[in-house]
Amino acid sequence: MSETTQSGLEKALGSKEMLILAFGAMIGWGWIILAGDWINDGGPLGAIVAFLGGAVVVGIVAIIYSELAAAMPLVGGEHVYSLRALGPTGSFVCTWAIVFGYVTVAAFEAVALPSAMAFIVPGFNAIPLWDVAGEPVYATWILVGVFGTLGITYLNYIGIRVAAQFQIIMTVIIALAGLILIGGAVTNGQPSPDSSFGAGTTGIFTVVLMTPFMFVGFDVIPQSAEEADIPARTLGLLIILAVGLAALFYMAVIWGSSRALSGSALVDSSLPAAAAMAELYDSSTAGQLMALAGVAGILTSWNAFIIGGSRALFALSESGMLPEPLSKVHPKHNTPSNAILLVGGLSALAPFFGEQMLTWIVNAGGLGIVVAWFLVVVSFLVLRYREPEMNRPYEVPGGPVVGILGFVATAIFITLYLPGGQSALLWPYEWLIVLGWCVLGLVLYAISGDGSVETADEVVSRTEALDE
């Protein structure tokens, strides 16, 4: 029987489970459908350079997380760091923003699953019910999306250990598919007919803008840190390793796909990575296997973001910032059961709204993620200045310099979402989603508990208790 944490959660995750949890979160469905765009825009080498650059930018944020997670391995991750550095208000903004990002990704996966099935199963789009934003909503999509949500939510509800084992199996499937793609590229592939750098600097920058959100998921490790049965320093190092492995995976997919088909041919395919696999092995069955690996990617990402989102909600509730029922721990399974059900329930609504609506939600959620990253970097700088003697099992070399680089990088990405930015959110749809989430947060904050919230000093006490 595993021991339980301060919060009543099960301390059941080893290094392998934590690493695969984050790696599986990062390599979801996007690489299956976007590999062609990356190669077409940036060229084979340019796209690889873009992902290498993106990995460096995200790696700066990840290494900052590594120090904070090792110093404060408590449930909630961002919530704990920002509470200690910025106080309750800053912490609520930071954590509510990351919850927004996690919920929107989980909602996207509830639609990505039936979308993938539509590519794999002929005639899957059946029984149209209504249109949302010009896109038909099919009964088959709703059934698969809802039942998929029930399955993933149930796995998380009955225990973090079960969810982690499922993550390992699905991630092995993805990794094997990637190795088969690379094997085919080596033995049967040809040098890409595309220019190495595609459209030049413009094309590479276009790909760079996509990369931070292909790496979202490494921050699931800090969210579930309290459930990890590993040394604090190891926890921090796993975050950096997970980002590195994801970068290698993406670059390998780009290289392998570029040796199968041109960028323009890949873009014309509904599933570029699957089309590349089919071309390399001259087999439609091989392409279908790659598509199934993409389904495994959907499930790993979905699973991880339900874990991350539920832990963030649990931490907010435990600190008195959200209604108390969200901090309930299941007496048998030692999971934040109500928080899991809430994230799962929000995911289950997604298939009812069609693909266009989900595009708006995911774009809006991206802003939440970069806002949270920005506030984590600010927290890092504040704690380095205010608490230089804080126990840091893993310490970032050249910490203040790295912190300033992270501050600049995350601030730039926030500006890209603002009016006039390269990824500016659409008015009114996406901005109304953001504003609606903000209003919901304010209402829940106002009605939570008796108005008392956890203080920074209490976070210090909880952290010190771990060291004893």
FENCORBEL-V32672 format. One record per residue. N is the residue number from 0. RES is the residue in one small letter. PHI is phi in whole degrees, -180 to 180 (NA if undefined). OMEGA is omega as a letter, one per 20 degrees, with the letter a starting at -180 (999 if undefined). Layout:
BEGIN
N_RES_PHI_OMEGA / N_RES_PHI_OMEGA
END
This chain:
BEGIN
0_m_NA_r / 1_s_-73_r / 2_e_-75_r / 3_t_-104_a / 4_t_-89_r / 5_q_-55_a / 6_s_-90_a / 7_g_92_r / 8_l_-82_a / 9_e_-86_r / 10_k_-90_a / 11_a_-129_a / 12_l_-104_r / 13_g_-93_a / 14_s_-60_a / 15_k_-61_a / 16_e_-64_a / 17_m_-65_a / 18_l_-64_a / 19_i_-70_r / 20_l_-58_a / 21_a_-73_r / 22_f_-60_r / 23_g_-64_r / 24_a_-65_a / 25_m_-76_a / 26_i_-98_r / 27_g_-86_a / 28_w_-94_a / 29_g_-59_a / 30_w_-65_r / 31_i_-66_a / 32_i_-100_a / 33_l_-109_a / 34_a_-56_r / 35_g_-65_r / 36_d_-64_a / 37_w_-60_a / 38_i_-71_a / 39_n_-67_a / 40_d_-79_a / 41_g_-100_a / 42_g_78_a / 43_p_-56_a / 44_l_-73_r / 45_g_-62_r / 46_a_-66_r / 47_i_-65_r / 48_v_-61_r / 49_a_-61_r / 50_f_-71_r / 51_l_-65_r / 52_g_-65_r / 53_g_-63_r / 54_a_-65_r / 55_v_-66_a / 56_v_-63_r / 57_v_-67_r / 58_g_-62_r / 59_i_-62_r / 60_v_-66_a / 61_a_-64_a / 62_i_-69_r / 63_i_-67_r / 64_y_-58_a / 65_s_-60_r / 66_e_-64_a / 67_l_-68_a / 68_a_-66_r / 69_a_-68_a / 70_a_-77_a / 71_m_-135_a / 72_p_-78_a / 73_l_-116_r / 74_v_-59_r / 75_g_107_r / 76_g_52_a / 77_e_-52_a / 78_h_-60_a / 79_v_-69_a / 80_y_-63_a / 81_s_-71_r / 82_l_-67_r / 83_r_-69_a / 84_a_-93_a / 85_l_-115_a / 86_g_86_a / 87_p_-59_a / 88_t_-65_r / 89_g_-61_r / 90_s_-67_a / 91_f_-65_r / 92_v_-61_a / 93_c_-61_a / 94_t_-73_r / 95_w_-65_r / 96_a_-67_a / 97_i_-71_r / 98_v_-61_r / 99_f_-56_r / 100_g_-61_a / 101_y_-64_a / 102_v_-64_a / 103_t_-68_r / 104_v_-66_r / 105_a_-61_r / 106_a_-65_r / 107_f_-61_a / 108_e_-65_r / 109_a_-66_r / 110_v_-99_r / 111_a_-63_a / 112_l_-61_r / 113_p_-65_r / 114_s_-61_r / 115_a_-64_r / 116_m_-63_r / 117_a_-65_r / 118_f_-74_a / 119_i_-90_a / 120_v_-103_r / 121_p_-60_r / 122_g_72_a / 123_f_-66_a / 124_n_-74_a / 125_a_-132_r / 126_i_60_r / 127_p_-64_a / 128_l_-108_a / 129_w_-160_r / 130_d_-112_r / 131_v_-129_a / 132_a_54_r / 133_g_83_a / 134_e_-106_r / 135_p_-70_r / 136_v_-110_a / 137_y_-100_r / 138_a_-62_r / 139_t_-64_r / 140_w_-64_a / 141_i_-64_a / 142_l_-61_a / 143_v_-66_a / 144_g_-63_a / 145_v_-69_a / 146_f_-68_r / 147_g_-62_r / 148_t_-63_r / 149_l_-60_a / 150_g_-66_a / 151_i_-66_r / 152_t_-64_r / 153_y_-63_r / 154_l_-57_a / 155_n_-72_a / 156_y_-65_a / 157_i_-88_r / 158_g_147_r / 159_i_-64_a / 160_r_-65_r / 161_v_-64_r / 162_a_-62_a / 163_a_-69_r / 164_q_-64_r / 165_f_-61_r / 166_q_-61_a / 167_i_-63_a / 168_i_-62_a / 169_m_-66_a / 170_t_-69_r / 171_v_-61_r / 172_i_-61_r / 173_i_-63_a / 174_a_-62_r / 175_l_-63_r / 176_a_-62_r / 177_g_-63_r / 178_l_-65_r / 179_i_-65_r / 180_l_-62_a / 181_i_-65_r / 182_g_-60_r / 183_g_-66_r / 184_a_-66_r / 185_v_-72_a / 186_t_-88_a / 187_n_-118_a / 188_g_-79_r / 189_q_-129_r / 190_p_-53_a / 191_s_-63_r / 192_p_-75_a / 193_d_-77_r / 194_s_-60_a / 195_s_-56_a / 196_f_-116_r / 197_g_50_a / 198_a_-86_r / 199_g_78_a / 200_t_-59_a / 201_t_-62_a / 202_g_-65_r / 203_i_-65_a / 204_f_-65_r / 205_t_-60_r / 206_v_-71_r / 207_v_-56_a / 208_l_-61_a / 209_m_-81_a / 210_t_-67_a / 211_p_-57_a / 212_f_-88_r / 213_m_-79_a / 214_f_-99_r / 215_v_-60_a / 216_g_138_r / 217_f_-61_a / 218_d_-77_r / 219_v_-70_r / 220_i_-60_r / 221_p_-61_a / 222_q_-61_a / 223_s_-106_a / 224_a_-58_a / 225_e_-69_r / 226_e_-93_a / 227_a_-91_r / 228_d_-103_a / 229_i_-143_r / 230_p_-60_a / 231_a_-59_a / 232_r_-62_r / 233_t_-61_r / 234_l_-57_r / 235_g_-64_a / 236_l_-66_r / 237_l_-63_r / 238_i_-62_r / 239_i_-65_a / 240_l_-62_a / 241_a_-62_r / 242_v_-64_r / 243_g_-62_r / 244_l_-65_r / 245_a_-64_r / 246_a_-62_r / 247_l_-62_r / 248_f_-62_a / 249_y_-62_a / 250_m_-66_r / 251_a_-66_r / 252_v_-63_r / 253_i_-62_a / 254_w_-62_a / 255_g_-64_a / 256_s_-67_a / 257_s_-68_r / 258_r_-86_r / 259_a_-102_a / 260_l_-143_r / 261_s_-71_r / 262_g_-59_a / 263_s_-65_r / 264_a_-69_r / 265_l_-66_r / 266_v_-62_a / 267_d_-72_r / 268_s_-87_r / 269_s_-70_r / 270_l_-132_a / 271_p_-56_a / 272_a_-64_r / 273_a_-69_r / 274_a_-63_r / 275_a_-64_r / 276_m_-62_r / 277_a_-61_r / 278_e_-68_a / 279_l_-64_a / 280_y_-106_a / 281_d_50_a / 282_s_-150_r / 283_s_-68_r / 284_t_-64_r / 285_a_-61_r / 286_g_-64_r / 287_q_-65_r / 288_l_-64_r / 289_m_-65_r / 290_a_-62_r / 291_l_-66_r / 292_a_-63_r / 293_g_-64_r / 294_v_-62_r / 295_a_-61_r / 296_g_-64_r / 297_i_-58_a / 298_l_-68_r / 299_t_-67_r / 300_s_-66_a / 301_w_-59_a / 302_n_-58_a / 303_a_-66_a / 304_f_-77_r / 305_i_-69_r / 306_i_-60_a / 307_g_-64_a / 308_g_-64_a / 309_s_-68_r / 310_r_-70_r / 311_a_-65_r / 312_l_-63_r / 313_f_-59_a / 314_a_-64_r / 315_l_-61_a / 316_s_-68_a / 317_e_-62_r / 318_s_-88_r / 319_g_86_a / 320_m_-101_r / 321_l_-134_a / 322_p_-52_a / 323_e_-56_a / 324_p_-56_a / 325_l_-74_r / 326_s_-101_r / 327_k_-71_r / 328_v_-107_a / 329_h_-63_a / 330_p_-65_a / 331_k_-99_a / 332_h_-94_a / 333_n_55_r / 334_t_-119_r / 335_p_-75_a / 336_s_-60_a / 337_n_-67_r / 338_a_-65_r / 339_i_-63_a / 340_l_-64_r / 341_l_-67_r / 342_v_-64_r / 343_g_-63_r / 344_g_-64_r / 345_l_-64_r / 346_s_-64_a / 347_a_-65_r / 348_l_-74_a / 349_a_-57_a / 350_p_-63_a / 351_f_-78_a / 352_f_-113_r / 353_g_80_a / 354_e_-68_a / 355_q_-64_r / 356_m_-61_a / 357_l_-68_r / 358_t_-62_r / 359_w_-62_a / 360_i_-65_a / 361_v_-66_r / 362_n_-61_r / 363_a_-65_r / 364_g_-64_r / 365_g_-60_r / 366_l_-63_r / 367_g_-59_a / 368_i_-65_a / 369_v_-72_r / 370_v_-64_r / 371_a_-63_r / 372_w_-58_a / 373_f_-59_a / 374_l_-71_r / 375_v_-67_r / 376_v_-62_r / 377_v_-60_r / 378_s_-61_r / 379_f_-59_a / 380_l_-66_r / 381_v_-63_a / 382_l_-70_r / 383_r_-63_a / 384_y_-79_a / 385_r_-87_a / 386_e_-128_a / 387_p_-63_a / 388_e_-94_a / 389_m_-60_r / 390_n_-66_a / 391_r_-125_a / 392_p_-58_r / 393_y_-121_a / 394_e_-119_a / 395_v_-66_r / 396_p_-62_a / 397_g_60_a / 398_g_-48_a / 399_p_-60_r / 400_v_-66_r / 401_v_-62_r / 402_g_-62_r / 403_i_-66_r / 404_l_-61_r / 405_g_-64_r / 406_f_-60_a / 407_v_-64_a / 408_a_-63_a / 409_t_-70_r / 410_a_-64_r / 411_i_-62_a / 412_f_-66_r / 413_i_-63_a / 414_t_-63_r / 415_l_-65_r / 416_y_-88_a / 417_l_-80_r / 418_p_-51_a / 419_g_94_r / 420_g_-79_a / 421_q_-65_a / 422_s_-118_a / 423_a_-54_r / 424_l_-68_a / 425_l_-80_r / 426_w_-102_j / 427_p_-95_a / 428_y_-60_a / 429_e_-70_r / 430_w_-69_r / 431_l_-67_r / 432_i_-64_r / 433_v_-61_a / 434_l_-64_r / 435_g_-62_r / 436_w_-65_r / 437_c_-63_r / 438_v_-64_r / 439_l_-59_r / 440_g_-62_r / 441_l_-63_a / 442_v_-65_a / 443_l_-65_r / 444_y_-62_a / 445_a_-69_a / 446_i_-96_a / 447_s_-81_r / 448_g_51_a / 449_d_-104_r / 450_g_91_r / 451_s_-91_a / 452_v_-128_r / 453_e_-64_a / 454_t_-104_r / 455_a_-62_r / 456_d_-63_r / 457_e_-69_r / 458_v_-64_r / 459_v_-58_a / 460_s_-63_r / 461_r_-65_r / 462_t_-67_r / 463_e_-64_r / 464_a_-65_r / 465_l_-68_a / 466_d_-80_a / 467_e_-84_999
END
